[in-house]
Amino acid sequence: MISMVAARQIFAALLILAGFSAADIDGVIDQKIAQYNAQPSVPFIYEAVGRTIDTEIGGIVYLQLKNPQTDEIIPGVVDLMVVTGDTAFLPGEIGYSAAFDQLPPNMLRDVDTTPFKPSADSSFMESIRDYQFPWREGSWGTVTRSYGAHGPGQIDFDLTGTGVTAAKDGTIIYANDTSTVNAYDRGAWWYWNIIIIQHDDHEYSLYGHLAQNSIPREIKDRCYLYYNRPNCAVPIKAGELIAAEGNTGYSGAPHLHLEFGQNFGIVSYFDMMDGDGDGNRTEFVFAPYLYAEQNAAFQGYTPQQVAAWEYGMLHQASHRALPTPEENLVRNGDFERGNEEWWPSGQVSWAVQEGVMRFLRLNTSDPPAWASFYQDLNYGAPANTPFEVTLELGNDSHIDKTITVTLRSSAGRDYGFVECSFMIPANTALSPYKMPLKTTSTWANIRLEIGVNPADSAPAALVDNIVVAYHPYVDLPACPAES
């Protein structure tokens, strides 16, 4: 009685000898799979489970991986065979990406591996939230693909070379930054450098394409040098540096691949590109991955909002803890120390008299076309964080004035702002105002800015007793009238 492996190799040899015609696309597919599976000591065998194909031009075949000894499915990995004309390409083979790029864009948009992978268990999804942007405090990342374009639980960011940080507290269970191989031309995804963090039971995040030798020494010194099984148990906090953005593996340009899943695995591939340079292409490369992927929620955003992020969307990282609710974040908001802690901007004339800020916009056409004063609060916050602003406003001039209260990113209005404007009639004493203002995106440093119009040089708009506080339960009209 022959073994299962031997029987498979005999069947594969018969297929190869049969010499399927180039016009027979099924024959092309079967022959390519048979050739791979017939190799000695294969780490896995391929089995076709589906296809997105036009019989005249070719297409994609979905390949399931199976254990060659037990015939059991290796869960969560589906490779793509590319078929063009009478030729088929497996990942790792020369010409793979060129053949992939020849396929029509409308066909590639239909490629979907999710029907052939384990689905996420919805009972675990409640905890998959409160992730932070995984790069340095105050730095920016650009979305290049989100869940909607990349697939469940997968998102790509261009970090322009900045450091990669943990997106949530957890334990690093796998780390490898030894690869130097960019395998974009050959689709060999298994050459990526990678970190996997476990956050809870059935909750993992993966950071892929990392730069070689970029994992900090204090992490690597606590990990083992084997890569065929979990090799670390290193506690990590959100915002702590774990590596640098890179371009290893199946990557067309430097970026961070971030992924969220409920389980992880490690699969072996042949070293088809001789990544270690020893000339042996039959030894194994170990590739960790996640499966049962799920769309996680970043702080301030729902999974549905993240899935809709478009290419080119900018996000700033903030890893600071939120302030204590109702704590006043403004320094010298009563102006008892004059204009200390405040800064002027634009065509403003300002002075503190008897503990009240008096300011106006100069009557000039010279740029810039605004007049305000501001303070950076030295706190960051995720998107949609509610703050309550209270202050007293008045007008000591004979001309009606409009005072605008703005919360925004200190990086500039282009990165998000929210504001309320109030028309204060001439000769109006100080009166209290209260307004809720929510951050529109993640801001690493929140700026409070108070401006005045028109450009009349008439003294003066009045402001006093400014308070900005994190107020998670605030429920007021967006820009109420005098309180």
LUMBA-987551 format. One record per residue (C-alpha): x, y, z; residue in three letters. Coordinates in steps of 0.25 Angstrom, whole numbers, plus 2048, in hexadecimal, padded with zeros to 3 digits. Each point is the difference from the previous one (the first is absolute). Layout:
BEGIN
XYZALA;...
***
This chain:
BEGIN
800800800MET;80680D7FCILE;80080D808SER;7F780C7FDMET;80C8087FDVAL;8057F67F6ALA;7F27FE7F9ALA;7FF80F7FFARG;80E8017F9GLN;7FC7F47F6ILE;7F38077FCPHE;80780D7FEALA;80A7FA7F7ALA;7F57FA7F8LEU;7FA80D7FELEU;80D8067FCILE;8027F57F6LEU;7F28027FAALA;80580D7FAGLY;7F3809801PHE;7FE8097F4SER;80380F802ALA;7F18037FCALA;7FB7F780CASP;80080A80BILE;7FC7F580AASP;80C7F87FBGLY;80980C802VAL;7FB80180FILE;8017F2803ASP;80D7FE7FAGLN;80680C808LYS;7FA7FA80DILE;8057F27FDALA;80E8057FDGLN;80180880DTYR;7FA7F4808ASN;8097F67FAALA;80D807806GLN;8077F880BPRO;7FE80580ESER;7F680B7FDVAL;7FC80880CPRO;7F17FF7FCPHE;7F87FC7F4ILE;7F78097F7TYR;7F17FD7FDGLU;7F88097F7ALA;7F3804807VAL;7FB80B7F7GLY;80380A7F5ARG;7FE80D7FATHR;8027FD7F1ILE;7FD8047F2ASP;8037F37F8THR;8068097F4GLU;80A808808ILE;8027F980DGLY;7FE80580EGLY;8027FC80FILE;7FF7F2806VAL;7FE80080FTYR;8097F5807LEU;7FE7FA80DGLN;80C7FB808LEU;8007F2806LYS;8097F8809ASN;8077F67F6PRO;8017F580BGLN;7F1801806THR;7F98077F5ASP;7FA80A80AGLU;7FE80E7FBILE;80980B805ILE;7F680A805PRO;80080F7FCGLY;80A7FF7F4VAL;7FB8017F1VAL;80A8027F6ASP;7FD8067F2LEU;8047F97F3MET;8018097F4VAL;7FC7FA7F3VAL;8038077F3THR;7FE7F97F3GLY;8077F3801ASP;80980380BTHR;7FD80080FALA;80880680BPHE;8017FD80FLEU;80480A80BPRO;80F801800GLY;8027FC7F1GLU;80780A7F7ILE;7F68087F8GLY;7F57FE80ATYR;7FD80F802SER;8028047F2ALA;7F57F57FCALA;7F780580BPHE;80180F7FBASP;7FC7FB7F2GLN;7F27FC805LEU;7F580A7FEPRO;7FD80980BPRO;7F17FC801ASN;8047F2802MET;80A80480BLEU;7F6807807ARG;7F77F4801ASP;80C7F7806VAL;7FB7FC80EASP;8067F6809THR;7F780280CTHR;7F67F47FCPRO;80C7F6801PHE;80580580ELYS;7FA7FE80EPRO;7F680C804SER;80280880CALA;7F77FC80CASP;7F780C803SER;7FF7FC80FSER;80E805801PHE;7FF80D7F9MET;7FB80980BGLU;80E802805SER;8068037F3ILE;80180F802ARG;80880C806ASP;80C7FD7F7TYR;80A80C7FEGLN;8078047F3PHE;80D7F8801PRO;80A80A7FDTRP;80880A808ARG;7F980B809GLU;7FD80C7F7GLY;8047F97F3SER;7F77FE7F4TRP;7FC7F47F8GLY;7F98007F3THR;7F57F57FCVAL;8047F97F4THR;7F57F4801ARG;7F67FE80BSER;7F77F4803TYR;7F68047F5GLY;80C7FF7F6ALA;8097F6806HIS;7F77F6807GLY;7FB7FD80EPRO;80980580BGLY;80B8057F6GLN;80580E7FFILE;80C8067FAASP;80780D804PHE;80B8087FAASP;80880580BLEU;80C8077F8THR;80A7F8808GLY;7FB80380ETHR;8017F680CGLY;7F57F6802VAL;7F97FF80DTHR;7F77F6807ALA;7F18047FDALA;7FB7FA80ELYS;8057FB80DASP;8047F17FEGLY;80B7F6800THR;8097FE7F4ILE;8007F17FDILE;8078007F2TYR;80B8097FBALA;80A7FE7F4ASN;80780B7F9ASP;80B7F77F9THR;7FB8017F2SER;8078097F5THR;7F77FB7F5VAL;7F68097F8ASN;7F87F57F9ALA;7F68097F8TYR;8047FB7F2ASP;7FD7F2805ARG;7F5801809GLY;8077F980BALA;7F980680CTRP;8077F780ATRP;80D808800TYR;7FA80B808TRP;80580580EASN;7F57FF80AILE;7FC80280EILE;7F37FA806ILE;7FA80680DILE;7F57F8808GLN;7F780A807HIS;7F67F6806ASP;7FA7F27FDASP;7FD8007F1HIS;80580E7FEGLU;80D8027F8TYR;80780B7F8SER;80A7FE7F5LEU;80B80A7FBTYR;8067FC7F3GLY;80B8047F6HIS;80980580BLEU;80E8057FDALA;80B7F7802GLN;80780080EASN;7F680B805SER;7FA7F980CILE;80580780CPRO;80B7F8808ARG;7F880080DGLU;7F57F87F8ILE;80A7F67F9LYS;8087FD80CASP;7F37FA806ARG;7FD7F87F4CYS;8057F37FBTYR;8077FE7F3LEU;7F77F57FATYR;7F58047F7TYR;7F77F37FEASN;7F880380CARG;7FD80C809PRO;80D805805ASN;7FD80C80ACYS;7F880380CALA;80380F801VAL;7F680A807PRO;7FE80C7F8ILE;7F880D802LYS;7F88087F5ALA;80980A7FAGLY;80E7F9803GLU;8097FE7F4LEU;8017F27FBILE;8078027F2ALA;8018097F4ALA;7F88007F3GLU;8067F87F5GLY;7FF7F97F2ASN;8027F2803THR;7F87F47FAGLY;7F58037F6TYR;80080F800SER;80080A7F5GLY;80680B808ALA;80380380FPRO;7F4800809HIS;7FA7F980CLEU;7F67F57FEHIS;7F77FF80DLEU;7F77F5802GLU;7F67FB80APHE;7FB7F2802GLY;7FB7F680AGLN;80B7F57FEASN;80E7FF7FBPHE;8087F57F9GLY;80E7FD7FAILE;8027FA7F3VAL;80D7FB7F9SER;8038037F2TYR;80C7FD7F7PHE;80B80A800ASP;7FE8027F1MET;80880E800MET;80B7FB808ASP;7FE80A80BGLY;80C7FC809ASP;8097FF7F4GLY;8057F2802ASP;7FC7FB7F3GLY;7F67F6806ASN;7F28037FBARG;7F97F4806THR;80280480EGLU;7F4806807PHE;7FC80E803VAL;7F680280BPHE;7F48097FEALA;7F780580BPRO;7F28057FDTYR;7F3803806LEU;7F27FA7FCTYR;7F2802804ALA;80380F7FDGLU;7F680A805GLN;7FF80F7FEASN;80580780DALA;7FB80E805ALA;80B80A802PHE;7FE80A80BGLN;7F580A7FCGLY;7FC7F87F3TYR;7F67F47FETHR;8057F47F7PRO;7F68057F6GLN;80780E7FFGLN;80E7FA7FFVAL;7FB7F77F5ALA;7FC80C7F8ALA;80D808802TRP;8058047F2GLU;80E7FF7FATYR;80880C804GLY;7F980380DMET;80980580BLEU;8007FD80FHIS;80980580BGLN;8037F780CALA;7FD80380ESER;8047F780BHIS;7FD80980CARG;7F67FC80AALA;7F3809800LEU;7FF80A80BPRO;7F87FE80CTHR;7F18047FDPRO;7FD80E804GLU;80F804802GLU;80280E7FBASN;80B7FE7F5LEU;80280F7FEVAL;80C807807ARG;7FD80F805ASN;7F28007FAGLY;7FC80B80AASP;80C8097FBPHE;80480280EGLU;80E7FF7FBARG;7FE8097F4GLY;8027FA7F3ASN;8097F5805GLU;7FE7F27F9GLU;7F98077F4TRP;8058047F3TRP;7FB80A7F5PRO;7FD7FC7F2SER;7FD8097F4GLY;7FC80F800GLN;7FD80080FVAL;80180B80ASER;7FF7FA80ETRP;80280480FALA;7FB7FB80DVAL;7FA80B809GLN;7FA7FD80EGLU;8017F17FDGLY;7F88017F3VAL;8067FD7F2MET;7FC80C7F7ARG;8037FD7F1PHE;7FD8057F2LEU;8037FE7F2ARG;80880B7F9LEU;7FA8087F5ASN;80A7FC7F5THR;8007F87F3SER;80E7FB803ASP;8017F1801PRO;7FD7F7808PRO;7F18027FFALA;7FC7FC80FTRP;80280580EALA;8017F680CSER;8077FB80CPHE;8027F1804TYR;8067F6809GLN;8057F27FEASP;7F97F780ALEU;80B7F6801ASN;7F67F57FFTYR;7FD7F77F4GLY;7F37F87FDALA;7FA7F67F7PRO;7F58047F6ALA;7F2803805ASN;80580380ETHR;7F680A807PRO;80580C807PHE;7F880B806GLU;80580F7FFVAL;7FB80A809THR;80480F801LEU;7FA80E801GLU;7FF8097F4LEU;7FD80F7FEGLY;80280C7F7ASN;80480D806ASP;8008077F2SER;7F58087F8HIS;8017F57F5ILE;7FA7F2800ASP;80A7F6800LYS;8017F17FDTHR;8097F8809ILE;8037F17FCTHR;8057F5809VAL;8077F57F9THR;8067F3805LEU;80A7FA7F5ARG;80C7F87FESER;80D809803SER;8057FB7F3ALA;7F68097F8GLY;7F28017FCARG;8027F77F4ASP;8017F580ATYR;7F3802807GLY;7F880B808PHE;7F3802806VAL;7FB80E804GLU;7F4809805CYS;7FE80E7FCSER;7F880A809PHE;7FC80E7FBMET;80280980CILE;7F880D7FFPRO;80780D803ALA;80180480FASN;7FD7F3805THR;8057FC80EALA;8077F3802LEU;7F77F4800SER;8027F1802PRO;8007F77F4TYR;8017F07FFLYS;8027F77F4MET;8047F27FDPRO;80A7FE7F6LEU;8057F27FBLYS;80D7FD7F9THR;7FE7FD7F1THR;80D7F77FFSER;80B7FB80ATHR;80880C804TRP;80D7FF807ALA;7FF80E806ASN;7F3807801ILE;80080F7FEARG;7F680A805LEU;7FF80C7F8GLU;7F780D802ILE;7FE8097F4GLY;7F980D7FDVAL;7F98077F4ASN;7FF80A7F9PRO;80D8077FEALA;7FB80D806ASP;80B80480ASER;7F580480AALA;8037FC80EPRO;7FD7F6805ALA;7FA7F1800ALA;8017FB80ELEU;8037F2805VAL;8027FA80EASP;7FF7F3808ASN;8037F67F5ILE;7FF7F1804VAL;8027F47F7VAL;7FD7F3806ALA;7FE7F27FBTYR;7F17FD801HIS;7FD7F27FCPRO;7F1802803TYR;7FE80D7FAVAL;7F28027F9ASP;7FE80E7FBLEU;7FD8077F3PRO;80C8017F7ALA;80180F801CYS;7F680580APRO;7FD80E803ALA;80380780DGLU;7FF7F780CSER;
***
